[in-house]
Amino acid sequence: MIYFQEGNLIIRPMKKSDKKEFVHAFNEQGWQKPLELFEDYLNQQSNKELEVIVAEINNQVSGYVTLLGNTNIGPFASKGIPEIVDLNVLIKYQKNGIGNKMMDVAENLAKEKCDAVSLAVGLHYGYGSAQRMYVKRGYIPEGSGVWYRGEQLEQYSKCENDDDLTLYFLKRF
């Protein structure tokens, strides 16, 4: 199955051979993404718990994003609103619209299930490009404030500005 194809860019579901390719590609750029992560994603995709959307250019993986049909954490837990999670484009392929194309596919798949889609984005500067992209795509903060390690952060609570400090967004179709 192919979700999208244009020139040398193909967006499709994850396949078994992608696991090792992603681990190698992320290691090359200094990011640690364990094989177990991709094995879990593939198993969850097989069990219809999530969809793993993979971008490839010239037969090389270039990025991925996952779409959960229903999340167990955050403000939309168990409400049946799909959640876009873990959008990654390899550094050498960034700034070419691949993230936006994968988001198009994820949103179209979400539309088949619900009239909205959610996501959480980190708050430190490393997520700056993603934050801007989500706002440009019509995502708005859902209003529950900041979340930390899967829990709503109370006012004046201490936290660390790491990958677990997030803000949830919602996009209605």
Contacts in CASP RR format, 6 or more apart in sequence:
PFRMAT RR
TARGET T0000
AUTHOR 0000-0000-0000
METHOD contacts of the structure
MODEL  1
MIYFQEGNLIIRPMKKSDKKEFVHAFNEQGWQKPLELFEDYLNQQSNKEL
EVIVAEINNQVSGYVTLLGNTNIGPFASKGIPEIVDLNVLIKYQKNGIGN
KMMDVAENLAKEKCDAVSLAVGLHYGYGSAQRMYVKRGYIPEGSGVWYRG
EQLEQYSKCENDDDLTLYFLKRF
1 12 0 8 1.000
1 13 0 8 1.000
2 10 0 8 1.000
2 11 0 8 1.000
2 12 0 8 1.000
3 11 0 8 1.000
3 12 0 8 1.000
3 13 0 8 1.000
3 53 0 8 1.000
3 105 0 8 1.000
3 108 0 8 1.000
3 109 0 8 1.000
4 10 0 8 1.000
4 11 0 8 1.000
4 101 0 8 1.000
4 104 0 8 1.000
4 105 0 8 1.000
5 11 0 8 1.000
6 101 0 8 1.000
8 57 0 8 1.000
8 58 0 8 1.000
9 55 0 8 1.000
9 56 0 8 1.000
9 57 0 8 1.000
9 62 0 8 1.000
9 98 0 8 1.000
9 101 0 8 1.000
10 55 0 8 1.000
10 56 0 8 1.000
10 57 0 8 1.000
11 53 0 8 1.000
11 54 0 8 1.000
11 55 0 8 1.000
11 56 0 8 1.000
11 101 0 8 1.000
11 102 0 8 1.000
11 105 0 8 1.000
12 53 0 8 1.000
12 54 0 8 1.000
12 56 0 8 1.000
13 45 0 8 1.000
13 51 0 8 1.000
13 52 0 8 1.000
13 53 0 8 1.000
13 54 0 8 1.000
14 38 0 8 1.000
14 41 0 8 1.000
14 42 0 8 1.000
14 45 0 8 1.000
14 52 0 8 1.000
14 53 0 8 1.000
14 54 0 8 1.000
14 64 0 8 1.000
15 54 0 8 1.000
16 42 0 8 1.000
18 38 0 8 1.000
18 42 0 8 1.000
18 54 0 8 1.000
18 61 0 8 1.000
18 64 0 8 1.000
19 35 0 8 1.000
19 38 0 8 1.000
19 39 0 8 1.000
19 42 0 8 1.000
20 35 0 8 1.000
21 60 0 8 1.000
21 61 0 8 1.000
22 33 0 8 1.000
22 38 0 8 1.000
22 61 0 8 1.000
22 63 0 8 1.000
22 64 0 8 1.000
23 33 0 8 1.000
23 34 0 8 1.000
23 35 0 8 1.000
23 38 0 8 1.000
25 60 0 8 1.000
25 61 0 8 1.000
25 90 0 8 1.000
26 32 0 8 1.000
26 33 0 8 1.000
26 88 0 8 1.000
26 90 0 8 1.000
27 33 0 8 1.000
29 90 0 8 1.000
29 91 0 8 1.000
29 92 0 8 1.000
33 88 0 8 1.000
41 50 0 8 1.000
41 52 0 8 1.000
41 66 0 8 1.000
42 52 0 8 1.000
44 50 0 8 1.000
44 52 0 8 1.000
45 51 0 8 1.000
45 52 0 8 1.000
49 68 0 8 1.000
49 69 0 8 1.000
50 66 0 8 1.000
50 67 0 8 1.000
50 68 0 8 1.000
50 69 0 8 1.000
50 85 0 8 1.000
51 66 0 8 1.000
51 67 0 8 1.000
51 106 0 8 1.000
51 109 0 8 1.000
52 64 0 8 1.000
52 65 0 8 1.000
52 66 0 8 1.000
53 64 0 8 1.000
53 65 0 8 1.000
53 66 0 8 1.000
53 67 0 8 1.000
53 102 0 8 1.000
53 105 0 8 1.000
53 106 0 8 1.000
53 109 0 8 1.000
54 61 0 8 1.000
54 63 0 8 1.000
54 64 0 8 1.000
55 61 0 8 1.000
55 62 0 8 1.000
55 63 0 8 1.000
55 64 0 8 1.000
55 89 0 8 1.000
55 93 0 8 1.000
55 98 0 8 1.000
55 99 0 8 1.000
55 101 0 8 1.000
55 102 0 8 1.000
56 62 0 8 1.000
57 93 0 8 1.000
57 98 0 8 1.000
61 90 0 8 1.000
62 89 0 8 1.000
62 90 0 8 1.000
62 93 0 8 1.000
62 98 0 8 1.000
63 88 0 8 1.000
63 89 0 8 1.000
63 90 0 8 1.000
63 93 0 8 1.000
63 98 0 8 1.000
63 99 0 8 1.000
63 102 0 8 1.000
64 86 0 8 1.000
64 87 0 8 1.000
64 88 0 8 1.000
64 102 0 8 1.000
65 84 0 8 1.000
65 85 0 8 1.000
65 86 0 8 1.000
65 87 0 8 1.000
65 88 0 8 1.000
65 99 0 8 1.000
65 102 0 8 1.000
65 103 0 8 1.000
65 106 0 8 1.000
66 84 0 8 1.000
66 85 0 8 1.000
66 86 0 8 1.000
67 82 0 8 1.000
67 83 0 8 1.000
67 84 0 8 1.000
67 85 0 8 1.000
67 106 0 8 1.000
67 109 0 8 1.000
67 110 0 8 1.000
67 117 0 8 1.000
68 82 0 8 1.000
68 83 0 8 1.000
68 84 0 8 1.000
68 85 0 8 1.000
69 80 0 8 1.000
69 82 0 8 1.000
69 83 0 8 1.000
69 110 0 8 1.000
69 113 0 8 1.000
70 78 0 8 1.000
70 79 0 8 1.000
70 80 0 8 1.000
70 81 0 8 1.000
70 82 0 8 1.000
71 77 0 8 1.000
71 78 0 8 1.000
71 81 0 8 1.000
71 83 0 8 1.000
71 118 0 8 1.000
72 78 0 8 1.000
73 150 0 8 1.000
74 120 0 8 1.000
74 144 0 8 1.000
74 147 0 8 1.000
74 150 0 8 1.000
74 152 0 8 1.000
74 168 0 8 1.000
75 118 0 8 1.000
75 142 0 8 1.000
75 143 0 8 1.000
75 144 0 8 1.000
75 147 0 8 1.000
75 152 0 8 1.000
75 168 0 8 1.000
76 83 0 8 1.000
76 118 0 8 1.000
76 142 0 8 1.000
76 168 0 8 1.000
76 170 0 8 1.000
80 113 0 8 1.000
80 114 0 8 1.000
81 114 0 8 1.000
81 116 0 8 1.000
81 117 0 8 1.000
81 118 0 8 1.000
81 170 0 8 1.000
82 109 0 8 1.000
82 110 0 8 1.000
82 113 0 8 1.000
82 114 0 8 1.000
82 117 0 8 1.000
82 118 0 8 1.000
83 117 0 8 1.000
83 118 0 8 1.000
83 119 0 8 1.000
83 120 0 8 1.000
84 103 0 8 1.000
84 106 0 8 1.000
84 107 0 8 1.000
84 110 0 8 1.000
84 117 0 8 1.000
84 118 0 8 1.000
84 119 0 8 1.000
85 119 0 8 1.000
85 120 0 8 1.000
87 99 0 8 1.000
87 102 0 8 1.000
87 103 0 8 1.000
87 130 0 8 1.000
89 98 0 8 1.000
89 99 0 8 1.000
89 102 0 8 1.000
94 129 0 8 1.000
99 133 0 8 1.000
100 133 0 8 1.000
100 137 0 8 1.000
103 133 0 8 1.000
103 137 0 8 1.000
106 117 0 8 1.000
107 117 0 8 1.000
107 137 0 8 1.000
107 171 0 8 1.000
107 173 0 8 1.000
110 116 0 8 1.000
110 117 0 8 1.000
110 173 0 8 1.000
111 117 0 8 1.000
111 173 0 8 1.000
115 172 0 8 1.000
115 173 0 8 1.000
116 170 0 8 1.000
116 171 0 8 1.000
116 172 0 8 1.000
116 173 0 8 1.000
117 170 0 8 1.000
117 171 0 8 1.000
117 173 0 8 1.000
118 142 0 8 1.000
118 168 0 8 1.000
118 169 0 8 1.000
118 170 0 8 1.000
118 171 0 8 1.000
119 134 0 8 1.000
119 139 0 8 1.000
119 168 0 8 1.000
119 169 0 8 1.000
120 147 0 8 1.000
120 166 0 8 1.000
120 167 0 8 1.000
120 168 0 8 1.000
120 169 0 8 1.000
121 127 0 8 1.000
121 130 0 8 1.000
121 131 0 8 1.000
121 134 0 8 1.000
121 166 0 8 1.000
121 167 0 8 1.000
121 169 0 8 1.000
122 130 0 8 1.000
122 131 0 8 1.000
122 163 0 8 1.000
122 165 0 8 1.000
122 166 0 8 1.000
122 167 0 8 1.000
123 146 0 8 1.000
123 161 0 8 1.000
123 165 0 8 1.000
123 166 0 8 1.000
123 167 0 8 1.000
124 161 0 8 1.000
124 162 0 8 1.000
124 163 0 8 1.000
124 165 0 8 1.000
134 169 0 8 1.000
137 171 0 8 1.000
138 171 0 8 1.000
139 169 0 8 1.000
139 170 0 8 1.000
139 171 0 8 1.000
140 169 0 8 1.000
140 170 0 8 1.000
140 171 0 8 1.000
141 167 0 8 1.000
141 168 0 8 1.000
141 169 0 8 1.000
142 168 0 8 1.000
142 169 0 8 1.000
142 170 0 8 1.000
143 168 0 8 1.000
144 152 0 8 1.000
144 168 0 8 1.000
145 152 0 8 1.000
145 153 0 8 1.000
145 167 0 8 1.000
145 168 0 8 1.000
146 152 0 8 1.000
146 153 0 8 1.000
146 159 0 8 1.000
146 165 0 8 1.000
146 166 0 8 1.000
146 167 0 8 1.000
147 153 0 8 1.000
147 165 0 8 1.000
147 166 0 8 1.000
147 167 0 8 1.000
147 168 0 8 1.000
148 157 0 8 1.000
148 159 0 8 1.000
148 164 0 8 1.000
148 165 0 8 1.000
148 166 0 8 1.000
149 164 0 8 1.000
150 164 0 8 1.000
150 166 0 8 1.000
153 159 0 8 1.000
153 165 0 8 1.000
159 165 0 8 1.000
END
